[in-house]
Amino acid sequence: MALACGPEAADASLIAAGAVLKRSTVPGARMLDLLQGIRVVSFNHFLLGPMGIQALGDLGADVIAVETPEGGWQRHWSSGDLWCDGQSMLQLCANRNKRNVAIDLKSPKGREVALKLVDTADVVAENFRPGVMEKLGLGYEELKRRRPGLIYASASGYGPSGPYVERPGQDLLAQALFGMMAITGQAQTGPRPAGVSVIDHHGAALFALGILAALVRRGRTGQGCRVDASLMQAALDLQAESLVAWLNAPERPQRIHAHKHVAGWYYGAPYGVYATQDGHIAISLCPLKTLAQAIEEPRLAAFDEADSFKRQDEIGDVIAARLAMRGTAEWIERLEEARIWHAKVQDYTAIEADPQVRHMGSLVTVPGAGETGAPVTLVNHPLRYDGQAAEIRLPPQPLGAQTGEVLRELGFSDAEIIALAEEDVIRVGPPPARARQG
C-alpha cells in the first residue's frame, strides 16, 4: 500500500502551524517527567530502534524522530498488511511520544540541518547498517568531536564490527542463527520461530537500558558514551537460562529442541501446554503424584520425579490423553483445588477482555493522528513509577508533522523553512487531522 498522505505544498499556512505539537497532544495526558529536559534525536527505522526510543519518550524525553522525506520503512510495510486510518501497524506500535521531522540527509543542506539538531541533543540514536551514518557525515567520531558529552546509541544486527558486519540483520534471521528456532521447534516439526518479533522487542528494551545507563554516568561525570546494541546479543540474552544450562552441563545434551508437550528441552514434565476438549491449558512444574491425583490419572503416579527430566514425552502423552477427555473449566477447577500452577491459553480476544489487563491499563485507546484522527489502541508502557503509568501524550505522527516547529526552535525563520521545503531538503507534513480541524 502506498502512503496515504502524499507530499503537501510547503506554504506558510503549514509552516506556521506552531500549535501542531500542543494541539495534537492527547487531551488530558500528563507527562511522566523522569527524563524531562533530555533531548533524543532518533535516526531509527524498522522496529528495534523506534521501539527502544519510544520508551524514552514515554518517560518524558523530548524525542525528535528524523526520517527521510519519503518516510521510514515502518510507514510503508504493515504487520499483517493491516492499515488503520492510513497508518501502518508497525508505525503505530513504536512511534508514540515523538515529534517527527523529515530531512533529506543525503543533501548538503539537509546534513547541516541535521547537525544543528544534533547540537541540541543529549542522545543521538540510530539503527542503520554499520557505516551508513559515517557516509552521511553523522557517525560517532564526528559527532563526538562536536559534542564530547554526547551519548551515541547504535543498534545493528550483529554489532559494529566483526565477520557478520555486512550481513543483513533482521529478527527472523537472528532467531535462526542464534538458537531461538532450534529450541522452539520440536523433533517432529523441525525448527520454528516465535510468533512475534521477540528479538526486536527484547533488543529494544536493551537499547533503552543502555542509553539510560549512559545518561546516569553522564549525569555523574559529564562523560559521553557510545552504546551498542544488536539483535545477536538480544537473542543470546533471551536464552540465558537455556544457554547457561547447556554450556555448563557435565554432558551437553545433543538435542535442544522442545518436547511434544513440554515447553523446552531443559524443563521437566509436566511443564507445557495440553489440549482439552474445548481449548488448551498450560501446566507449570508440580509433583507428578499431586497432578496424578488432581486429574485422576493413576498411570502418572507410576513415574518418579527423576523421570520428569528423562521421560518428558511419555509423561506428556499420559497427561495429554487424560486432559483431552474433559473441558478446560473442569480441569481448571480441579487444578485450583490441588493448588497446581496453571493457566488457560488465551487468544487476543480474551486478552482484550482480561480483567487484570484492564485493571493495569495495559491497552490504551487514544485519538489518532491518521487521515481522519480515528482512535487507535496501543500497548501501553510496561512499567509504573510511584504507581503512575506513562501517558501517551502524542500519538504516532504524520511524516514531517513537526518539521517547521523544530526548525524554528533551531533558529530558522519561516522564510528559510519554506525555501528548504521548496528545495526538497525537508518535508513539512500536514498537521494531524484534529489539528487541522481546530
Buried (B, 14 or more C-beta within 10 A) or exposed (E): EEBBBEBBEBEEEBBBBEEBBEBBBBEEBEBBEBBEEBBBBBBBBBBBBBBBBBBBBBBBBBBBBBBBBBBBBBBBBBBEEEBBBBBBBBBBBBBBBBBBBBBBBEBEBBBEBBBEBBEBBBBBBBBBBBEBBEEBBBBBEBBBEEBEEBBBBBBBBBBEEEEBBEBEBBBBBBBBBBBBBBBBBBEEEEBBBBEEBBBBBBBBBBBBBBBBEBBEEBEEEEEBBBBBBBBBBBBBBBBEEBBEBBEEEEEEEEEBBBBBBBBBBBBBBBBBBBBBEEBBBBBBEBEBBBBBBBBEBEBBEEBEEEBBEEBBBBBBBBBBEBBEEBEBEBBBEBBEEBEBEBEBBBEEEEEEEBEEBEEEEBBBEBBBBBBEBBEBEBEBBEEEEEEEBBBBBBBBBBBBBBBBBBBBBEEBEBEBBBBBBEEBBBBBBBBBBBBBEE
